[in-house]
Amino acid sequence: MKVFFETERVLVRRLEPEDAERLYENHAEEKVKKWFPNESYADLNEAKDAIQFFGDCVDNDHLPFVLAVQLKETGELIGDTGVSEVEGQPEAVEIGYQICEKYSGRGLATEVLNAMTEFSFAKFNATISYGRVVHGNAASARVLEKAGYMFVNEEQGAEDDPYGNGMLVYKREI
């Protein structure tokens, strides 16, 4: 198991083939399907394919760089986090995070987001990290704010905006 970093309560590691069922279950939860319908896997095979793709990216040190979030106490896969490129901004990454419903509301997302932000600044020589939230996803916006991200604008017409209501854009710089 390749661990990239850890926080007080979690290990952040490479996604492995044996994570497929839990990854599929985490992304099938109602909150994920509501706020990120394009990130819910159609079936277990799609989750397995995603793990293979993300593993290849991690093994070759290129974006998107998506990792598993594992609870230290139980070894359970409770979410994932990653960064992707920002077109036309080589100094920037866009960060994402997901913690399963069972562990929501415990500060784990903020803990992971802070650590992943610092990791991505160091790993990819980024000086800017963006977080984008579907308009209406107040919980995710609060996580970004708690992690030191500042609201910069609202983006309309984004192709990954599932409802066409706009995306809130947050930014953290070093």
C-alpha positions as CSV (number, residue, x, y, z in Angstrom):
1,M,0.0,0.0,0.0
2,K,1.6,3.3,-1.1
3,V,0.7,6.1,1.4
4,F,1.3,9.6,0.1
5,F,0.5,11.4,3.3
6,E,-1.4,11.1,6.5
7,T,-3.3,13.4,8.8
8,E,-4.3,12.8,12.4
9,R,-7.2,10.5,11.5
10,V,-6.6,9.3,7.9
11,L,-4.1,7.8,5.5
12,V,-4.2,9.1,1.9
13,R,-3.0,6.5,-0.4
14,R,-3.1,5.1,-3.9
15,L,-6.4,3.6,-4.9
16,E,-6.1,-0.2,-5.3
17,P,-8.2,-2.7,-7.2
18,E,-9.6,-4.1,-4.0
19,D,-11.1,-0.7,-3.3
20,A,-13.6,-1.0,-6.2
21,E,-16.6,-2.1,-4.3
22,R,-16.3,0.5,-1.6
23,L,-15.5,3.2,-4.1
24,Y,-18.6,2.3,-6.0
25,E,-20.7,2.3,-2.8
26,N,-19.3,5.7,-1.7
27,H,-20.1,7.3,-5.1
28,A,-23.5,5.8,-5.1
29,E,-24.6,7.7,-2.0
30,E,-27.4,10.2,-2.4
31,K,-25.3,13.2,-1.6
32,V,-22.7,12.3,-4.2
33,K,-25.4,11.6,-6.8
34,K,-27.1,14.9,-6.0
35,W,-24.1,17.2,-6.1
36,F,-21.8,15.2,-8.5
37,P,-24.0,13.0,-10.7
38,N,-21.2,12.7,-13.2
39,E,-18.9,11.2,-10.5
40,S,-21.3,8.3,-9.6
41,Y,-20.2,5.1,-11.3
42,A,-22.7,3.2,-13.4
43,D,-21.6,-0.1,-12.0
44,L,-18.8,-1.9,-10.3
45,N,-16.9,-2.4,-13.6
46,E,-16.8,1.4,-14.1
47,A,-15.4,1.9,-10.6
48,K,-12.7,-0.7,-11.4
49,D,-11.9,1.1,-14.7
50,A,-11.6,4.4,-12.8
51,I,-9.2,2.8,-10.3
52,Q,-7.1,1.5,-13.1
53,F,-7.0,4.9,-14.8
54,F,-6.3,6.8,-11.6
55,G,-3.6,4.3,-10.6
56,D,-1.9,4.8,-14.0
57,C,-1.9,8.5,-13.5
58,V,-0.5,8.2,-10.0
59,D,2.2,5.8,-11.1
60,N,3.2,8.2,-13.8
61,D,3.0,11.3,-11.7
62,H,0.5,13.1,-13.9
63,L,-2.9,14.7,-13.5
64,P,-5.6,13.9,-12.6
65,F,-4.0,12.6,-9.4
66,V,-6.8,10.9,-7.4
67,L,-6.1,9.1,-4.1
68,A,-8.0,7.0,-1.6
69,V,-8.9,8.4,1.9
70,Q,-8.7,5.6,4.5
71,L,-9.7,5.9,8.1
72,K,-6.7,5.0,10.3
73,E,-8.8,3.6,13.1
74,T,-10.6,1.0,11.0
75,G,-8.8,0.8,7.7
76,E,-12.1,1.6,6.0
77,L,-12.1,3.5,2.6
78,I,-14.2,6.6,3.5
79,G,-13.6,8.8,0.5
80,D,-11.2,10.1,-2.1
81,T,-9.5,13.3,-3.0
82,G,-7.5,14.5,-6.0
83,V,-6.3,17.3,-8.1
84,S,-6.6,18.0,-11.8
85,E,-5.2,20.5,-14.2
86,V,-6.6,24.0,-14.8
87,E,-6.5,24.7,-18.5
88,G,-4.2,27.6,-19.4
89,Q,-2.9,27.9,-15.8
90,P,0.2,25.7,-15.3
91,E,0.7,27.1,-11.8
92,A,-2.8,26.0,-10.7
93,V,-4.6,22.8,-9.8
94,E,-8.3,22.1,-9.1
95,I,-9.0,20.1,-6.0
96,G,-11.8,17.7,-5.2
97,Y,-12.8,15.6,-2.2
98,Q,-15.5,13.3,-1.1
99,I,-16.1,11.7,2.3
100,C,-18.9,9.1,2.6
101,E,-22.1,10.1,4.5
102,K,-21.3,7.9,7.5
103,Y,-18.3,10.1,8.3
104,S,-19.7,13.5,7.2
105,G,-19.9,16.3,9.7
106,R,-16.8,15.3,11.6
107,G,-14.2,17.6,10.1
108,L,-12.6,14.9,8.0
109,A,-13.2,16.6,4.7
110,T,-11.5,19.8,6.0
111,E,-8.6,17.8,7.4
112,V,-8.2,16.0,4.0
113,L,-8.6,19.1,2.0
114,N,-5.9,21.0,4.0
115,A,-3.5,18.1,3.6
116,M,-4.2,17.5,-0.1
117,T,-3.8,21.2,-0.8
118,E,-0.3,21.3,0.8
119,F,0.6,18.0,-0.9
120,S,-0.4,19.3,-4.3
121,F,1.5,22.5,-3.9
122,A,4.6,20.5,-3.2
123,K,4.1,17.6,-5.6
124,F,3.0,19.7,-8.6
125,N,4.8,23.0,-7.9
126,A,1.4,24.7,-7.9
127,T,0.9,28.0,-6.3
128,I,-2.9,28.2,-6.7
129,S,-5.5,25.7,-5.8
130,Y,-9.1,26.1,-7.0
131,G,-12.2,24.4,-5.5
132,R,-15.5,24.5,-7.4
133,V,-18.8,23.8,-5.8
134,V,-22.2,23.3,-7.4
135,H,-24.4,26.3,-6.5
136,G,-26.5,25.2,-3.5
137,N,-23.9,22.8,-2.0
138,A,-23.4,24.8,1.2
139,A,-21.7,22.0,3.1
140,S,-18.9,21.7,0.5
141,A,-18.5,25.5,0.4
142,R,-18.1,25.6,4.2
143,V,-15.4,22.9,3.9
144,L,-13.4,25.0,1.4
145,E,-13.8,28.1,3.6
146,K,-12.6,26.3,6.7
147,A,-9.6,25.1,4.7
148,G,-8.6,28.7,3.9
149,Y,-10.1,29.0,0.4
150,M,-11.6,32.3,-0.5
151,F,-14.7,32.8,-2.7
152,V,-13.6,34.5,-6.0
153,N,-16.6,34.3,-8.4
154,E,-19.5,32.4,-9.7
155,E,-19.0,30.5,-13.0
156,Q,-21.9,30.1,-15.4
157,G,-22.1,27.7,-18.3
158,A,-19.5,25.2,-17.0
159,E,-19.8,21.9,-18.9
160,D,-19.6,20.0,-15.5
161,D,-22.4,22.0,-13.9
162,P,-25.0,19.3,-13.6
163,Y,-28.0,21.7,-13.1
164,G,-26.9,24.8,-15.0
165,N,-27.3,26.9,-11.8
166,G,-23.7,28.0,-11.7
167,M,-20.5,26.9,-9.9
168,L,-19.0,28.7,-7.0
169,V,-15.3,29.1,-7.4
170,Y,-12.9,29.3,-4.4
171,K,-9.1,29.8,-4.4
172,R,-6.2,29.3,-2.1
173,E,-2.7,30.5,-2.8
174,I,0.7,30.1,-1.3
